[in-house]
Amino acid sequence: MVDEITVLPVSDVDLGAIAALEAEAFDGGWSREAWAEQLDSPRTDVLVARAAGEVVGVIALSGVAEVVDLDRVIVRPDHQRSGLGRRLVDAGLAWAGETGAERVLLEVAEANAPARALYEDRGFRVIGRRAHYYGAGEDALVMEVNP
Ligand SMILES: CC(C)(COP(=O)(O)OP(=O)(O)OC[C@H]1O[C@@H](n2cnc3c(N)ncnc32)[C@H](O)[C@@H]1OP(=O)(O)O)[C@@H](O)C(=O)NCCC(=O)NCCS
């Protein structure tokens, strides 16, 4: 179903598609401008999955020295549960490994069972908790893996 996963150079067209994907699949609050900022930062990368030319998945990572943060992974609802999230995380971990990172960290909402299951599936373990990180009573779990 998904023909390739590519490393995406900054482009207005792609930014629009990524922002639209986020709006459809994840009410996480990153606007097109926030995605543009992410792409502008040094040591940041965004990997995009395309099917028939359309953006159906995205992962965003950023890193300094030995630590890379996994900032975002989103799969379009009609492509979920087909292994694409796993492929994106694996591609992101490979990117992190290539940059020399020793640790990949992320925050995930405790209530986000699909994302937690995906991260656990790829070897992430819970190393901490941030109380009320996403608002009152909405804790984040901090997870880590060695790429
Ligand atoms: C989390 C998300 C990226 C998973 O993408 P996906 O392509 O559906 O995941 P995969 O098909 O690769 O699933 C890999 C494994 O993760 C786990 N998993 C994924 N979705 C799950 C779900 N809804 N319930 C339980 N486990 C799930 C399973 O272990 C699965 O393996 P399996 O299908 O062999 O059982 C997707 O649900 C999504 O985009 N959610 C909205 C955005 C979001 O919350 N992103 C994370 C925070 S930035």
PDBQT file of the ligand as one rigid body, heavy atoms in Angstrom, charges set to zero:
ROOT
HETATM    1  C1  LIG A 201       0.208   5.907  16.995  1.00  0.00    +0.000 C 
HETATM    2  C2  LIG A 201       0.127   5.706  15.468  1.00  0.00    +0.000 C 
HETATM    3  C3  LIG A 201       1.246   6.539  14.815  1.00  0.00    +0.000 C 
HETATM    4  C4  LIG A 201       0.345   4.207  15.168  1.00  0.00    +0.000 C 
HETATM    5  O1  LIG A 201       0.469   4.064  13.758  1.00  0.00    +0.000 OA
HETATM    6  P1  LIG A 201       0.074   2.689  12.992  1.00  0.00    +0.000 P 
HETATM    7  O2  LIG A 201       0.591   2.804  11.615  1.00  0.00    +0.000 OA
HETATM    8  O3  LIG A 201      -1.363   2.411  13.177  1.00  0.00    +0.000 OA
HETATM    9  O4  LIG A 201       0.938   1.616  13.825  1.00  0.00    +0.000 OA
HETATM   10  P2  LIG A 201       1.392   0.168  13.304  1.00  0.00    +0.000 P 
HETATM   11  O5  LIG A 201       0.348  -0.404  12.389  1.00  0.00    +0.000 OA
HETATM   12  O6  LIG A 201       2.783   0.263  12.773  1.00  0.00    +0.000 OA
HETATM   13  O7  LIG A 201       1.385  -0.632  14.666  1.00  0.00    +0.000 OA
HETATM   14  C5  LIG A 201       2.584  -1.161  15.234  1.00  0.00    +0.000 C 
HETATM   15  C6  LIG A 201       2.245  -1.715  16.608  1.00  0.00    +0.000 C 
HETATM   16  O8  LIG A 201       1.857  -0.644  17.493  1.00  0.00    +0.000 OA
HETATM   17  C7  LIG A 201       0.789  -1.097  18.344  1.00  0.00    +0.000 C 
HETATM   18  N1  LIG A 201      -0.458  -0.356  18.012  1.00  0.00    +0.000 N 
HETATM   19  C8  LIG A 201      -0.618   0.551  17.018  1.00  0.00    +0.000 A 
HETATM   20  N2  LIG A 201      -1.885   1.035  17.043  1.00  0.00    +0.000 NA
HETATM   21  C9  LIG A 201      -2.508   0.431  18.080  1.00  0.00    +0.000 A 
HETATM   22  C10 LIG A 201      -3.823   0.510  18.615  1.00  0.00    +0.000 A 
HETATM   23  N3  LIG A 201      -4.758   1.331  18.097  1.00  0.00    +0.000 N 
HETATM   24  N4  LIG A 201      -4.121  -0.242  19.698  1.00  0.00    +0.000 NA
HETATM   25  C11 LIG A 201      -3.217  -1.071  20.234  1.00  0.00    +0.000 A 
HETATM   26  N5  LIG A 201      -1.941  -1.212  19.762  1.00  0.00    +0.000 NA
HETATM   27  C12 LIG A 201      -1.597  -0.461  18.692  1.00  0.00    +0.000 A 
HETATM   28  C13 LIG A 201       0.626  -2.571  18.062  1.00  0.00    +0.000 C 
HETATM   29  O9  LIG A 201       1.529  -3.254  18.902  1.00  0.00    +0.000 OA
HETATM   30  C14 LIG A 201       1.061  -2.648  16.610  1.00  0.00    +0.000 C 
HETATM   31  O10 LIG A 201       1.482  -3.937  16.234  1.00  0.00    +0.000 OA
HETATM   32  P3  LIG A 201       0.377  -4.968  15.637  1.00  0.00    +0.000 P 
HETATM   33  O11 LIG A 201      -0.455  -4.232  14.625  1.00  0.00    +0.000 OA
HETATM   34  O12 LIG A 201       1.226  -6.040  15.047  1.00  0.00    +0.000 OA
HETATM   35  O13 LIG A 201      -0.439  -5.396  16.818  1.00  0.00    +0.000 OA
HETATM   36  C15 LIG A 201      -1.277   6.107  14.937  1.00  0.00    +0.000 C 
HETATM   37  O14 LIG A 201      -2.276   5.495  15.731  1.00  0.00    +0.000 OA
HETATM   38  C16 LIG A 201      -1.516   7.621  14.903  1.00  0.00    +0.000 C 
HETATM   39  O15 LIG A 201      -1.168   8.303  13.960  1.00  0.00    +0.000 OA
HETATM   40  N6  LIG A 201      -2.158   8.156  15.965  1.00  0.00    +0.000 N 
HETATM   41  C17 LIG A 201      -2.464   9.594  16.022  1.00  0.00    +0.000 C 
HETATM   42  C18 LIG A 201      -1.213  10.435  16.223  1.00  0.00    +0.000 C 
HETATM   43  C19 LIG A 201      -0.512  10.138  17.530  1.00  0.00    +0.000 C 
HETATM   44  O16 LIG A 201      -1.131   9.960  18.574  1.00  0.00    +0.000 OA
HETATM   45  N7  LIG A 201       0.855  10.087  17.462  1.00  0.00    +0.000 N 
HETATM   46  C20 LIG A 201       1.678   9.805  18.623  1.00  0.00    +0.000 C 
HETATM   47  C21 LIG A 201       2.018  11.025  19.398  1.00  0.00    +0.000 C 
HETATM   48  S1  LIG A 201       2.918  12.233  18.451  1.00  0.00    +0.000 SA
ENDROOT
TORSDOF 0
